[in-house]
Amino acid sequence: MPICLPRWITGRRPPGFAYHQAKKLPVIVFMALLVFESLGTHLVLLAIFGGQWWVWLLFGLDVFTWLWLFGYYGSLVVLPHQIDK
């Protein structure tokens, strides 16, 4: 899925039946909730524990999760179904 992210950003899409339209709203809502939740959690952890290494490690894992979720949506866009005879 992370390989699909650059293809989605650059706009290289093969012709075919893309099925990402039906999943667009739930994925966008989930991405927004994930971003706000992880930023809020990170700020609370920074306020309580300070800048310890494991707080930054958790934030790095959150960013990795964001990339995977964007890659998931990108895979829906750039890997459509193709119907041939």
Rosetta blueprint (number, residue, H / E / L):
1 M L
2 P L
3 I L
4 C H
5 L H
6 P H
7 R H
8 W H
9 I H
10 T H
11 G L
12 R L
13 R L
14 P L
15 P L
16 G L
17 F E
18 A L
19 Y L
20 H L
21 Q L
22 A L
23 K L
24 K H
25 L H
26 P H
27 V H
28 I H
29 V H
30 F H
31 M H
32 A H
33 L H
34 L H
35 V H
36 F H
37 E H
38 S H
39 L H
40 G H
41 T H
42 H H
43 L H
44 V H
45 L H
46 L H
47 A H
48 I H
49 F H
50 G L
51 G L
52 Q L
53 W H
54 W H
55 V H
56 W H
57 L H
58 L H
59 F H
60 G H
61 L H
62 D H
63 V H
64 F H
65 T H
66 W H
67 L H
68 W H
69 L H
70 F H
71 G H
72 Y H
73 Y H
74 G H
75 S H
76 L H
77 V H
78 V H
79 L L
80 P L
81 H E
82 Q L
83 I L
84 D L
85 K L
